Amino acid sequence: MLAAREALELTRSMIESFLTPSSNAIPERAVHAEYIAIVCMLRAIGHVLIADCDKAPLNVYLKARWGTWGQDPIFKTYIKPTRDDLLKEFKGRRQLPADDGASPRIYASPEPITVWHFDPERLRDEGGRLVAPYFRQSLQFWQRAVSDIEAEAGRLGLS
């Protein structure tokens, strides 16, 4: 099994957990940390895939595919720039919706923290885009890419 498949499955479980509504109050910083971790993992899958394909002839095939994958709208407009914004410039914070009836509660034990009851389907990034659809589209993109490499490895007798 490709390590990229394992990274993809871990990311899928992180997203499923993140997008599962909960009646529990969640610290705002925990929501932000999970969001950053998911965005980073969405980009890391590609890096792991490159490591998986470090030897010819699979690396030749991967390099050819990256020409197409790098131009895919979800990769080009969300996965790469969002990860870059978060890690290289620490911008692109997500926003908890203010119009969903959720109200922050501030607790002071042992230090003040803000917790939210929020609908993860309404979570938006700094640009106002809903996050959940981008997470789902990113998973679909990587599923296709990893499956493509697995099929090529099988065709070459490398699996």
Residue frames relative to the residue before (quaternion, step in Angstrom):
aa qw qx qy qz dx dy dz
M 1.0000 0.0000 0.0000 0.0000 0.00 0.00 0.00
L 0.4815 -0.6569 0.5030 0.2893 3.52 -1.01 0.82
A 0.5268 -0.6061 0.4894 0.3400 3.54 -1.11 0.69
A 0.5960 0.5693 -0.3608 0.4364 3.61 1.11 -0.63
R 0.6028 0.5372 -0.3570 0.4697 3.61 1.10 -0.63
E 0.6501 0.5056 -0.3128 0.4732 3.58 0.98 -0.83
A 0.6460 0.5087 -0.3142 0.4745 3.61 0.98 -0.84
L 0.6337 0.5289 -0.3213 0.4642 3.57 1.03 -0.81
E 0.6838 0.4802 -0.2946 0.4638 3.59 0.87 -0.91
L 0.6163 0.5226 -0.3460 0.4769 3.60 1.04 -0.69
T 0.6628 0.5038 -0.2981 0.4669 3.58 0.92 -0.92
R 0.6233 0.5360 -0.3341 0.4611 3.57 1.01 -0.82
S 0.6831 0.4714 -0.3006 0.4699 3.61 0.88 -0.86
M 0.6084 0.5415 -0.3523 0.4610 3.61 1.07 -0.67
I 0.6788 0.4855 -0.2901 0.4684 3.57 0.92 -0.93
E 0.6349 0.5239 -0.3365 0.4573 3.60 0.92 -0.82
S 0.6604 0.4997 -0.3024 0.4719 3.57 0.94 -0.86
F 0.6663 0.5189 -0.2935 0.4479 3.56 0.91 -0.96
L 0.7502 0.4121 -0.2098 0.4727 3.58 0.96 -0.90
T 0.5215 0.6134 -0.4298 0.4088 3.59 1.24 0.04
P 0.4081 -0.7232 0.4951 0.2555 3.60 -0.58 1.10
S 0.0803 -0.7915 0.6057 0.0131 3.53 -1.08 0.76
S 0.4012 -0.6960 0.5333 0.2651 3.54 -1.11 0.59
N 0.5166 0.6417 -0.4128 0.3886 3.56 1.29 -0.03
A 0.4513 -0.6342 0.5486 0.3053 3.53 -1.18 0.59
I 0.1499 -0.8008 0.5785 0.0400 3.56 -0.87 0.98
P 0.4705 -0.6650 0.4866 0.3156 3.61 -0.82 0.90
E 0.5615 -0.6303 0.4225 0.3299 3.55 -0.91 0.92
R 0.6641 0.5024 -0.3198 0.4520 3.60 0.90 -0.82
A 0.6055 0.5371 -0.3609 0.4633 3.63 1.13 -0.52
V 0.6204 0.5247 -0.3336 0.4781 3.59 1.03 -0.77
H 0.6699 0.4979 -0.2976 0.4634 3.56 0.90 -0.94
A 0.6580 0.5105 -0.3131 0.4564 3.60 0.93 -0.86
E 0.6496 0.5036 -0.3195 0.4716 3.61 0.96 -0.81
Y 0.6296 0.5394 -0.3280 0.4529 3.57 0.98 -0.86
I 0.6678 0.4904 -0.2992 0.4734 3.58 0.86 -0.96
A 0.6520 0.5225 -0.3187 0.4475 3.60 0.89 -0.89
I 0.6632 0.5000 -0.3113 0.4617 3.59 0.92 -0.84
V 0.6511 0.5050 -0.3215 0.4665 3.59 0.88 -0.90
C 0.6557 0.5097 -0.3110 0.4622 3.60 0.95 -0.84
M 0.6633 0.4939 -0.3071 0.4709 3.58 0.96 -0.81
L 0.6070 0.5535 -0.3638 0.4392 3.60 1.04 -0.68
R 0.6916 0.4296 -0.2795 0.5090 3.60 1.05 -0.65
A 0.6244 0.5736 -0.3409 0.4060 3.59 1.02 -0.78
I 0.5418 0.6201 -0.4099 0.3921 3.60 1.09 -0.58
G 0.6608 0.5081 -0.3054 0.4604 3.59 0.96 -0.82
H 0.6489 0.5066 -0.3178 0.4704 3.58 1.00 -0.77
V 0.6428 0.5029 -0.3154 0.4843 3.58 1.03 -0.79
L 0.6215 0.5424 -0.3357 0.4548 3.58 1.02 -0.75
I 0.6266 0.5225 -0.3313 0.4739 3.59 1.02 -0.76
A 0.6580 0.4952 -0.3084 0.4762 3.60 0.96 -0.84
D 0.6158 0.5503 -0.3387 0.4507 3.60 1.07 -0.71
C 0.7722 0.3455 -0.1495 0.5118 3.57 1.05 -0.81
D 0.2446 0.8356 -0.4668 0.1551 3.58 1.05 0.73
K 0.7294 0.3861 -0.2379 0.5121 3.62 1.21 -0.21
A 0.5367 -0.5936 0.4929 0.3415 3.54 -1.21 0.66
P 0.6266 -0.1447 -0.7616 -0.0796 1.65 -2.16 1.21
L 0.4723 0.7005 -0.4386 0.3065 3.60 1.24 -0.14
N 0.6470 0.5167 -0.3457 0.4415 3.61 0.99 -0.67
V 0.5906 0.5513 -0.3643 0.4631 3.60 1.13 -0.57
Y 0.6539 0.5081 -0.2971 0.4754 3.55 0.97 -0.91
L 0.6589 0.5157 -0.3088 0.4522 3.59 0.92 -0.92
K 0.6465 0.5179 -0.3267 0.4551 3.60 0.90 -0.86
A 0.6420 0.5098 -0.3221 0.4735 3.58 1.00 -0.76
R 0.6701 0.4970 -0.2963 0.4649 3.61 0.97 -0.85
W 0.6064 0.5734 -0.3687 0.4093 3.63 1.01 -0.71
G 0.5622 0.5972 -0.3901 0.4185 3.58 1.11 -0.52
T 0.6992 0.4287 -0.2450 0.5171 3.56 1.07 -0.80
W 0.6789 0.5102 -0.3004 0.4343 3.58 0.82 -0.99
G 0.6533 0.5356 -0.3151 0.4325 3.58 0.98 -0.82
Q 0.6956 0.4403 -0.2619 0.5036 3.57 1.25 -0.41
D 0.4348 0.6895 -0.4699 0.3388 3.59 1.27 -0.08
P 0.5672 -0.6499 0.3771 0.3373 3.62 -0.79 0.95
I 0.6762 0.4865 -0.3267 0.4464 3.64 0.86 -0.80
F 0.6588 0.4820 -0.3156 0.4838 3.59 1.03 -0.68
K 0.7168 0.4846 -0.2465 0.4365 3.55 0.84 -1.07
T 0.7979 0.3161 -0.1611 0.4873 3.60 0.92 -0.83
Y 0.7831 0.2894 -0.1880 0.5174 3.61 1.18 -0.23
I 0.7383 0.4485 -0.2865 0.4144 3.61 0.37 -1.18
K 0.7549 0.3979 -0.2322 0.4668 3.58 0.57 -1.11
P 0.7263 0.4307 -0.2994 0.4443 3.66 0.63 -0.91
T 0.6351 0.5238 -0.3479 0.4487 3.61 1.02 -0.67
R 0.6412 0.4987 -0.3209 0.4870 3.59 0.97 -0.82
D 0.6571 0.5099 -0.3165 0.4562 3.59 0.91 -0.89
D 0.6443 0.5228 -0.3233 0.4550 3.58 0.95 -0.85
L 0.7006 0.4798 -0.2721 0.4527 3.57 0.90 -0.92
L 0.7955 0.3485 -0.1748 0.4639 3.58 0.78 -0.98
K 0.7343 0.4209 -0.2513 0.4696 3.57 0.98 -0.70
E 0.8099 0.2055 -0.0916 0.5417 3.56 1.11 -0.66
F 0.2802 -0.7926 0.4765 0.2571 3.55 1.36 -0.13
K 0.4852 0.5737 -0.5038 0.4262 3.49 0.67 1.23
G 0.6179 0.5482 -0.3963 0.4008 3.56 -1.22 0.14
R 0.1944 0.8022 -0.5390 0.1681 3.57 1.09 0.65
R 0.4414 -0.6590 0.5372 0.2870 3.52 -1.21 0.52
Q 0.3025 -0.7564 0.5555 0.1669 3.56 -1.21 0.42
L 0.3450 -0.6883 0.5921 0.2380 3.53 -0.99 0.85
P 0.4784 -0.6943 0.4458 0.3004 3.59 -0.77 0.96
A 0.3282 -0.7600 0.5341 0.1715 3.52 -0.95 0.90
D 0.7110 0.4854 -0.2523 0.4418 3.58 1.21 -0.35
D 0.5717 0.6285 -0.3833 0.3622 3.61 1.13 0.24
G 0.6181 -0.5666 0.3411 0.4249 3.55 1.22 0.30
A 0.5254 0.6146 -0.4229 0.4091 3.57 1.26 -0.07
S 0.0751 -0.7882 0.6087 0.0511 3.51 -0.99 0.74
P 0.4799 -0.6701 0.4702 0.3155 3.54 -0.97 0.75
R 0.1513 -0.7361 0.6496 0.1154 3.50 -1.23 0.57
I 0.1918 -0.7917 0.5726 0.0924 3.53 -0.80 0.96
Y 0.1089 -0.7862 0.6080 0.0211 3.51 -0.81 1.11
A 0.2115 -0.7934 0.5602 0.1090 3.56 -1.05 0.66
S 0.5171 0.6186 -0.4349 0.4009 3.55 0.65 1.07
P 0.5292 -0.4037 -0.6981 0.2639 1.76 -0.54 2.41
E 0.7534 0.2236 -0.1718 0.5941 3.58 1.25 -0.24
P 0.6161 -0.5669 0.3732 0.3997 3.61 -1.10 0.49
I 0.0547 0.7595 -0.6475 0.0312 3.56 -1.01 0.87
T 0.3301 -0.7121 0.5812 0.2150 3.53 -1.21 0.55
V 0.0656 -0.7864 0.6137 0.0251 3.57 -0.86 0.95
W 0.1930 -0.7882 0.5808 0.0651 3.53 -1.17 0.69
H 0.2177 -0.6283 0.7137 0.2204 3.44 -1.43 0.38
F 0.1511 0.8146 -0.5460 0.1240 3.60 -0.47 1.06
D 0.4483 -0.6467 0.5495 0.2806 3.50 -1.31 0.47
P 0.3699 -0.7658 0.4733 0.2296 3.62 -0.38 1.17
E 0.5927 0.5725 -0.3696 0.4293 3.60 1.16 -0.45
R 0.7086 0.4369 -0.2564 0.4912 3.60 1.23 -0.36
L 0.4148 0.7102 -0.4658 0.3265 3.57 1.29 0.09
R 0.1214 -0.8046 0.5807 0.0260 3.57 -0.89 0.97
D 0.4304 -0.6594 0.5379 0.3012 3.53 -1.22 0.47
E 0.7607 -0.3908 0.2570 0.4501 3.56 -1.30 0.02
G 0.6832 0.4857 -0.2762 0.4702 3.58 1.14 -0.62
G 0.5727 -0.6204 0.3634 0.3938 3.57 1.31 0.05
R 0.5007 0.6527 -0.4279 0.3745 3.60 1.27 0.09
L 0.4891 -0.6252 0.5162 0.3217 3.56 -1.07 0.75
V 0.4308 -0.7360 0.4748 0.2172 3.56 -0.87 1.01
A 0.6315 0.5931 -0.3457 0.3604 3.62 0.83 -0.96
P 0.6794 0.4740 -0.3308 0.4521 3.67 0.75 -0.81
Y 0.6373 0.5179 -0.3304 0.4652 3.60 1.05 -0.69
F 0.6158 0.5291 -0.3475 0.4691 3.58 1.02 -0.72
R 0.6827 0.4913 -0.2915 0.4556 3.59 0.87 -0.95
Q 0.6573 0.5035 -0.3084 0.4684 3.60 0.93 -0.86
S 0.6337 0.5336 -0.3244 0.4566 3.58 1.06 -0.77
L 0.6365 0.5158 -0.3270 0.4711 3.58 0.99 -0.79
Q 0.6471 0.5149 -0.3194 0.4628 3.58 0.95 -0.83
F 0.6218 0.5445 -0.3241 0.4604 3.58 1.00 -0.86
W 0.7216 0.4326 -0.2604 0.4737 3.59 0.76 -1.02
Q 0.5808 0.5626 -0.3833 0.4463 3.61 1.06 -0.58
R 0.6616 0.4937 -0.3040 0.4756 3.58 0.92 -0.90
A 0.6786 0.5063 -0.2984 0.4405 3.60 0.88 -0.95
V 0.6852 0.4717 -0.2920 0.4720 3.58 0.82 -0.96
S 0.6412 0.5146 -0.3268 0.4661 3.61 0.96 -0.80
D 0.6209 0.5482 -0.3302 0.4528 3.58 1.04 -0.79
I 0.6789 0.4710 -0.2862 0.4851 3.59 0.90 -0.92
E 0.6315 0.5259 -0.3379 0.4588 3.61 0.97 -0.79
A 0.6524 0.5081 -0.3152 0.4657 3.60 0.97 -0.83
E 0.6579 0.4984 -0.3096 0.4721 3.58 0.97 -0.83
A 0.6285 0.5183 -0.3331 0.4748 3.59 0.98 -0.80
G 0.6447 0.5112 -0.3174 0.4715 3.61 0.99 -0.77
R 0.6444 0.5238 -0.3117 0.4618 3.57 0.97 -0.87
L 0.7139 0.4329 -0.2413 0.4946 3.57 1.07 -0.77
G 0.4787 -0.6867 0.4204 0.3500 3.58 1.31 -0.07
L 0.4860 0.6910 -0.4066 0.3479 3.58 1.20 0.52
S 0.6060 0.5869 -0.3698 0.3892 3.62 1.16 -0.11
